[in-house]
């Protein structure tokens, strides 16, 4: 009887994580650009999609939303050097 759970309590199941949402982006390349892209990817063992994603990530990284660092200042620290007489 010691292993029974009390009546009215339930075990919560873990929530499923929200998946990453993707958006399609399309653009046109000239024949020469396409050949140069394929040649570069073949020499560097990359796929064109992976190459373009790395370029975009390198250029967009500085514009991503970053959470602000937490403030470690408390009220007591502001009155540290006040003289009380």
KATA-V933309 format. One record per backbone hydrogen bond with DSSP energy under -0.5 kcal/mol. NH is the residue of the N-H (numbers start at 1). CO is the residue of the C=O. E is the energy in kcal/mol with one decimal. If there is no record, write none. Layout:
nh: [NH/NH]
co: [CO/CO]
e: [E/E]
This chain:
nh: [4/9/34/35/36/37/38/39/40/41/42/43/44/45/46/51/52/53/54/55/56/57/58/59/60/61/63/64/78/78/79/79/80/82/84/85]
co: [1/6/30/31/32/33/34/35/36/37/38/39/40/42/41/47/48/49/50/51/52/53/54/55/56/57/60/61/74/75/75/76/77/79/82/83]
e: [-0.8/-1.3/-2.4/-2.3/-2.4/-2.5/-2.5/-2.5/-2.5/-2.4/-2.2/-2.0/-1.8/-0.7/-2.5/-2.4/-2.3/-2.5/-2.0/-1.9/-2.4/-2.7/-2.1/-1.8/-2.2/-1.4/-1.8/-1.1/-0.9/-0.7/-0.8/-0.5/-1.0/-0.7/-0.5/-0.5]
